[in-house]
């Protein structure tokens, strides 16, 4: 598989704090790659750099060979790098279907004035967006909830709606920010199956997550950060047996107290 996204020597400093330090890796087409690490490892900062919500101090991010690290976030999203947040991107007082339709406007052909005036182009966009929203909701098993007000959804369905909103922008790579956070085991397994299904349909996925059983089950490859630096990269089996990763998560053995 070809590399879709390339992260090259990415560094971000906040004054004297180095949050991300010289991190490099690539994401292959149709791959699920997870970024893990202890709290404070730099995962969130790295995600913001990749999605252009932060500009790097040095280094760069390239999508299909094109540098995107200096673009505004909405331009990077139009290029195909789409980050799903947790619940903050959802309009709680709108229906599930309305939320997904609104997200399509990132790729509308009609202007804002065109939508206001109801031009032919705007009407064509609206019809296409509605049909696409229905397809996305069916794909994610949310069709029966299309008319439900978003604030009434249980936690697992809210997360699924967040992914539906991301899919509406037609991403090349979907960045998932802790998609399994706060879920019970059954909800997590349903979300794991959903994400795998998206990959089977050709989508490339990069995710940050703390749920290690889910990460090991879902990932093709894993990148591990600690104190802003990449300390390991490999398959789930390789990561599970990596001494640096074990030490970062569990602490090194203390011979003085017999552990």
N, C-alpha and C positions, 0 to 999 in steps of 0.2 A: 504493500500500500504506500502511496505517495504521502509526503508530509503536507498537511493542509495549513497548520499553524506552526510558526517557528518563534520561539522565545530565545533571544540571544543576549547573553551577558547582562541581563536586566538587573538594575540597581536602583533603589529608591532610598534617599536620605531625607530625614526630617530633622534639620539642624544637625546635632551631633549623633542622632540615632540612625543607624542603618537598619531599616525595616526589611529590605530585600537586598541581598548581596550577591551580585554576579551569577544570577540563576539562568541556566540554559536548559532547554529541552524542546522537543517537538511533539506535535499531536498529528497522528496519521489519519488519513481519510477513513471514515466509518469505524472509528475506534472510540472506546470509552476509556479515558485516562483520568485517574483520580489524583488529587493533590491532598496529602495528609500531613499531619505534624502536630506536636503538642500546642497547647494554647500559647499565643504570642510568637508562633513560629514564622509569621509573615504571610500566611495563606490568604487572608482577606486583602492585604495590600497587593499581593501578586495578582489576585483576581481583578482588582480595580485597575491595575496597570494594563492587564491584557484587554480589558473591555474599554480602555481609554478614559475611565473616570479619574485616573491619576496619570500625570506625565512622568516618565522615568527620569531619574537624575542622569543615568547613562544606560546604554543598551537599547534594544529595540524589539518590537513585535512585528512579525510579518504574516499576512494572510495571503495564501496563494502567491507568495513572492513579493507582495506589495506591502510596504511599510504602513502600519496603521497607528503606531504609537503616538503620533502627534496630532491625530484627528480628534474632533469633538466626539463625545460618546454617541450622539445620534447618527453621526456620519459613519462611525465604525459599525454601528448596528445596521445601517443600510448596506454596508459592504458585506455583512454576514456574520459579525461577531455579536451575539445577542446574549446578554446576561439576565437570567431570571433571579429576582430577589425573593424575599420571603413573602410576607403578606402586604407589603407597603405599595406594591404596584397594582393592587386590586381595588376597583371601585366598589366598595361594600354595599352601596345602595342601588346598584344596577344589577341586572340579571347576569347569570353566567354567560349567556349568549351575547349580550350587549358588551360585556367586558372583552370577549374575544374579537368581536367585530371592531371595536375601537382600536385594538392593537394593530389591526390590518392597515390603519391609516399611515403607518410609517412608509408603506410602499404604494400609496395612492398616486394616481396619475392626474387627478383633478386638483385644482387649487382650493385653498380655503374659501375663497370667494365663490368658486364653482359649487362647492357643497352648500354654501349659504343660498345661492340662487337656484340650486337644483338643476344644473346644466346636464346635458346628456352624458357627458363624461363622468360627472359625479354620480348620476343614477346608475351607470354601468359599473362603476367602482363599488357602490353600495350593494348591488345585486351579487357581484363576484365575492365581496367580502362576506356576505351572509351565507352563500353556498360553501365557501371555504371554512367559515366558522362551524357550520354544521358538520362538515367532514372531520374537522379536528376534534370536535366534541365526541363524535362517534368513535374515532380512533382511540381516544382516551377513556372511553366508557362513561362519558358524562352527558350523553344525549338526553337521558331521562331527567337531568337537572338543568336543562337549557333555560327554562323559565324561572328557576329558583333565584331569589335575591342572594347575592354572594355572601352577605353577612350571616345568613342562616346555614351556611355549609359547615360540616364538621371539618376538623383540622386536615385530615387526609385529602379530602376533596378540594379544600382551599389550595393545598400544594399542587394538586393535579391541575387546578385552574391556572395557577401561576405558570406551569409548563405549557398549557394551552395558549396562554397569552404570548409566551415566547415563540411558540411554533407559528403563530399568526404573522410574525414578521419574516417568515421564510428564511431562517438562518442557515448559514453554511456550517457553523459550529455553535452549539448551545452550551452556555456556561451555567451550571446548576450550583446554586449557593446553598449548601446543607439541605438537600432535598428530603432527607429522612429525619430531620430534627423534630423531636416532640412526638414521633409516631410510635405506636405499639408494634409488636412483632408482625402481626397480620397486615397492618397498614404498610409497614416497611417492605414486606415481601411483595405486596401488590405494586408498590412504587418501583421496586427493583425490576419486576416483570415489565412494567410500563416503559422504563428507560431502555431496557434491553430490546423491546419491540421497536422503539424509535431508531435504535442503531441498526436493527435488521432492515428497516426501511431506508437506510442510507444516510442517516444523520450522524454527524460527529459530535461527541459529547465530552466536555471537560467539567469535572465537578470537584468541589471542595466538600469534605464530609468528615464528621467525627465518629460515625457509627462504623467501627472496624469490621464486624461481621458482614455488614452490607457492602462495604468497600471491597472486601476480599471476594465476595460473591459476584459483584457486578463488573469489576475492572478488568480490562485487557492488560493495562500497565498502570503502575503507580509511581508518582514522584513524591519523595519525602523531604520536607523542610524542617530545619531546626535552627532557631536563632537567625532566621533570614537566609540561611544557606541551604542549598540542595545537598543532602547527605546520602541519598540513595535513589535509584531508579531501576525499575524492573517489573517482572511479573509478580502477581500476588504471592506465589510460592517463594520467589527470590526475596521479596520484601520481608516475609514472615521469618525468614532465616538469616536476616542481615543483622550482624552484631551491633552496628551503629544505630539501627532503627530500634532494636530491643533496648539499648541503653538510653536512647532519647525518650522512649515512652515509659520504661520501667525503672530506669536508674541502674547504674553499674553495681555489681556485687560488692558488698562491703565485707572483706575478709576479717576485719577487726571484730565484727559482731557475729561472724559465722554464717552470713547469708550468701 
